[in-house]
Amino acid sequence: MELKVPLWFEYVFFGFLLFFFFGFLLATWQERKFAREAEYWPIVNSIIVEQLFASADPTTYNFKVRYEFNGAEYTSIAKNFFGMNSENKYVGDDVLIKVDPKNPESCVLFC
């Protein structure tokens, strides 16, 4: 006896596959666009205020940092977007970040 899968199930399954595939492509495209923009942001010195766990394998951290940009002081989360080694950085350490000049509250780790 052969087990038949209903046609509607095949359509739904194929639809989910397409949805996740195009979602993955869109996310990848947005990350690359962000990386290209961040490449030209100015580099600023900052101080780590808080260490925030980002991922386990490899262990990666984002940091809440305090920095000055264009005469104003900011505190924001510097994402470890470029996958830099962040295990040996602690609260109170100086770190270099790249700051978005259009939105100075947005920054990423540089070193």
Backbone as numpy.savetxt, mean C-alpha at the origin, in Angstrom:
# Nx Ny Nz CAx CAy CAz Cx Cy Cz
-23.88 -43.62 -14.29 -24.72 -42.46 -14.29 -23.82 -41.21 -14.29
-24.05 -40.36 -15.23 -23.25 -39.16 -15.39 -23.91 -37.98 -14.66
-23.10 -37.26 -13.91 -23.60 -36.10 -13.17 -23.53 -34.88 -14.07
-24.65 -34.22 -14.26 -24.71 -33.04 -15.12 -24.78 -31.79 -14.28
-23.97 -30.81 -14.62 -24.00 -29.51 -13.95 -24.99 -28.63 -14.71
-25.89 -27.98 -13.98 -26.87 -27.10 -14.65 -26.17 -25.96 -15.40
-26.74 -25.57 -16.51 -26.17 -24.52 -17.34 -26.07 -23.20 -16.58
-27.06 -22.89 -15.76 -27.03 -21.63 -15.00 -25.82 -21.59 -14.06
-25.45 -22.76 -13.51 -24.30 -22.82 -12.61 -23.02 -22.49 -13.36
-22.90 -22.98 -14.59 -21.72 -22.68 -15.40 -21.61 -21.18 -15.67
-22.74 -20.55 -15.97 -22.74 -19.10 -16.21 -22.35 -18.32 -14.95
-22.90 -18.71 -13.82 -22.59 -18.03 -12.56 -21.11 -18.22 -12.22
-20.62 -19.44 -12.35 -19.22 -19.73 -12.04 -18.29 -18.93 -12.95
-18.58 -18.93 -14.25 -17.77 -18.18 -15.20 -17.83 -16.68 -14.90
-18.99 -16.18 -14.51 -19.14 -14.76 -14.14 -18.27 -14.40 -12.96
-18.24 -15.26 -11.93 -17.38 -15.01 -10.77 -15.91 -15.00 -11.16
-15.51 -15.93 -12.02 -14.12 -15.95 -12.47 -13.75 -14.66 -13.19
-14.63 -14.20 -14.07 -14.37 -12.95 -14.78 -14.31 -11.77 -13.82
-15.21 -11.74 -12.85 -15.24 -10.66 -11.87 -13.93 -10.57 -11.10
-13.45 -11.70 -10.60 -12.20 -11.70 -9.83 -10.98 -11.41 -10.71
-10.99 -11.92 -11.94 -9.89 -11.66 -12.86 -9.76 -10.17 -13.16
-10.87 -9.53 -13.52 -10.82 -8.10 -13.84 -10.59 -7.25 -12.59
-11.06 -7.70 -11.44 -10.76 -7.01 -10.19 -9.27 -7.03 -9.89
-8.64 -8.18 -10.11 -7.19 -8.31 -9.92 -6.43 -7.40 -10.88
-6.86 -7.38 -12.15 -6.20 -6.51 -13.13 -6.32 -5.04 -12.75
-7.50 -4.63 -12.30 -7.71 -3.24 -11.91 -6.85 -2.87 -10.71
-6.78 -3.75 -9.71 -5.97 -3.48 -8.53 -4.49 -3.37 -8.90
-4.01 -4.25 -9.76 -2.62 -4.21 -10.20 -2.33 -2.93 -10.97
-3.24 -2.54 -11.84 -3.06 -1.32 -12.62 -3.01 -0.09 -11.71
-3.88 -0.03 -10.70 -3.89 1.10 -9.77 -2.60 1.16 -8.95
-2.09 0.01 -8.53 -0.83 -0.01 -7.77 0.33 0.49 -8.62
0.38 0.08 -9.87 1.47 0.54 -10.75 1.37 2.04 -11.02
0.15 2.53 -11.19 -0.05 3.96 -11.40 0.42 4.74 -10.17
0.04 4.26 -8.99 0.44 4.90 -7.74 1.96 4.89 -7.60
2.59 3.77 -7.92 4.06 3.66 -7.81 4.75 4.63 -8.76
4.24 4.78 -9.98 4.84 5.73 -10.92 4.73 7.17 -10.41
3.57 7.50 -9.83 3.40 8.85 -9.28 4.33 9.07 -8.08
4.39 8.10 -7.17 5.19 8.24 -5.95 6.68 8.30 -6.25
7.08 7.80 -7.38 8.49 7.81 -7.75 9.07 9.23 -7.78
8.25 10.21 -8.09 8.72 11.59 -8.23 8.34 12.49 -7.05
7.76 11.92 -6.00 7.42 12.73 -4.83 8.69 13.12 -4.09
8.68 14.27 -3.41 9.86 14.68 -2.65 10.10 13.78 -1.43
11.37 13.64 -1.08 11.78 12.82 0.07 11.88 13.72 1.29
11.29 13.27 2.40 11.23 14.06 3.63 11.65 13.18 4.80
12.33 13.76 5.77 12.69 13.05 6.99 11.49 13.03 7.93
11.27 11.92 8.62 10.13 11.80 9.55 10.55 11.00 10.77
9.71 11.02 11.79 9.94 10.27 13.02 8.80 9.28 13.20
9.13 8.02 13.50 8.11 7.00 13.72 7.42 7.25 15.05
6.09 7.35 15.01 5.27 7.56 16.20 4.67 6.24 16.67
4.35 5.36 15.70 3.73 4.07 16.03 4.05 3.07 14.94
4.28 1.82 15.35 4.56 0.72 14.42 3.25 -0.05 14.21
2.85 -0.24 12.95 1.59 -0.90 12.62 1.87 -2.15 11.78
1.40 -3.30 12.24 1.61 -4.57 11.54 0.89 -4.54 10.19
1.59 -4.91 9.12 0.99 -4.92 7.79 0.80 -6.33 7.24
1.83 -7.19 7.32 1.69 -8.56 6.83 2.69 -9.47 7.53
2.41 -10.78 7.45 3.20 -11.75 8.21 4.33 -12.40 7.41
4.17 -12.57 6.12 5.17 -13.33 5.38 5.59 -12.60 4.12
6.67 -11.90 4.08 7.57 -11.61 5.20 6.96 -10.57 6.13
7.46 -10.52 7.36 6.94 -9.57 8.33 7.20 -8.16 7.83
6.13 -7.41 7.69 6.20 -6.06 7.15 5.37 -5.13 8.03
5.86 -3.92 8.19 5.16 -2.93 9.01 4.91 -1.65 8.21
3.78 -1.02 8.50 3.54 0.37 8.12 3.83 1.18 9.37
4.00 2.48 9.22 4.33 3.30 10.37 3.49 4.57 10.41
3.06 4.92 11.61 2.48 6.25 11.81 3.68 7.16 12.03
3.80 8.18 11.20 4.97 9.06 11.25 4.56 10.52 11.41
5.48 11.29 11.96 5.29 12.74 12.09 6.38 13.40 11.25
5.97 14.38 10.45 6.92 15.04 9.56 6.45 16.46 9.26
7.38 17.24 8.74 7.06 18.60 8.34 7.21 18.71 6.83
6.23 19.35 6.21 6.27 19.53 4.75 5.68 20.90 4.42
6.43 21.70 3.70 6.02 23.06 3.32 5.59 23.89 4.52
6.31 23.77 5.62 6.05 24.59 6.80 4.93 24.11 7.70
4.25 23.03 7.34 3.17 22.49 8.18 3.58 21.12 8.71
3.10 20.79 9.92 3.42 19.49 10.52 2.27 18.52 10.28
2.62 17.28 9.92 1.63 16.24 9.62 1.94 14.99 10.42
0.89 14.25 10.74 1.02 12.90 11.29 0.13 12.02 10.44
0.72 11.03 9.79 -0.07 10.13 8.95 0.59 8.76 8.88
-0.08 7.84 8.22 0.44 6.48 8.10 1.25 6.36 6.82
2.53 6.04 6.99 3.42 5.83 5.85 3.35 4.35 5.50
2.75 4.05 4.36 2.62 2.65 3.94 3.93 2.15 3.36
4.19 0.90 3.62 5.40 0.26 3.10 5.08 -0.25 1.70
4.79 0.68 0.80 4.31 0.35 -0.54 5.36 -0.36 -1.38
6.61 0.00 -1.21 7.66 -0.57 -2.05 8.29 -1.82 -1.46
7.73 -2.37 -0.37 8.21 -3.61 0.23 9.57 -3.51 0.87
9.89 -2.35 1.41 11.18 -2.16 2.07 11.25 -2.99 3.36
12.47 -3.36 3.77 12.65 -4.06 5.04 12.29 -3.11 6.17
11.30 -3.49 6.97 10.83 -2.59 8.03 10.92 -3.23 9.41
11.54 -4.40 9.51 11.63 -5.09 10.79 12.55 -4.39 11.78
13.54 -3.67 11.29 14.53 -3.07 12.19 14.27 -1.59 12.46
13.02 -1.16 12.30 12.65 0.22 12.56 11.66 0.26 13.71
11.87 1.21 14.63 11.08 1.25 15.87 10.59 2.66 16.15
9.67 2.76 17.11 9.14 4.06 17.52 10.30 4.96 17.96
10.31 6.18 17.46 11.37 7.14 17.77 12.46 7.20 16.72
12.53 6.21 15.83 13.54 6.20 14.77 13.20 7.23 13.69
14.25 7.74 13.04 14.08 8.60 11.87 13.97 7.70 10.64
13.02 8.01 9.77 12.89 7.29 8.50 12.62 8.30 7.39
13.05 7.94 6.20 12.76 8.77 5.04 11.44 8.33 4.42
10.63 9.30 4.04 9.36 9.01 3.39 9.26 9.85 2.12
8.37 9.45 1.24 8.04 10.25 0.06 6.65 10.82 0.32
6.50 12.13 0.12 5.25 12.82 0.41 4.60 13.29 -0.88
3.29 13.06 -0.99 2.52 13.51 -2.14 2.37 15.03 -2.06
2.98 15.80 -2.97 2.89 17.26 -2.88 1.47 17.79 -3.08
0.62 17.03 -3.78 -0.78 17.44 -3.98 -1.63 17.17 -2.75
-1.23 16.17 -1.96 -1.95 15.79 -0.74 -0.90 15.41 0.30
-0.35 16.39 1.02 0.76 16.13 1.94 0.45 15.16 3.08
-0.81 14.83 3.29 -1.15 13.84 4.32 -0.92 12.41 3.82
-0.63 12.26 2.55 -0.37 10.95 1.96 1.13 10.76 1.78
1.65 9.64 2.31 3.09 9.38 2.20 3.35 7.88 2.17
4.54 7.53 1.69 4.99 6.14 1.65 6.41 6.07 2.18
6.79 4.91 2.72 8.17 4.73 3.18 9.11 4.77 2.00
10.28 5.35 2.22 11.28 5.40 1.16 12.47 4.51 1.46
12.87 4.40 2.72 14.06 3.60 3.02 13.75 2.41 3.89
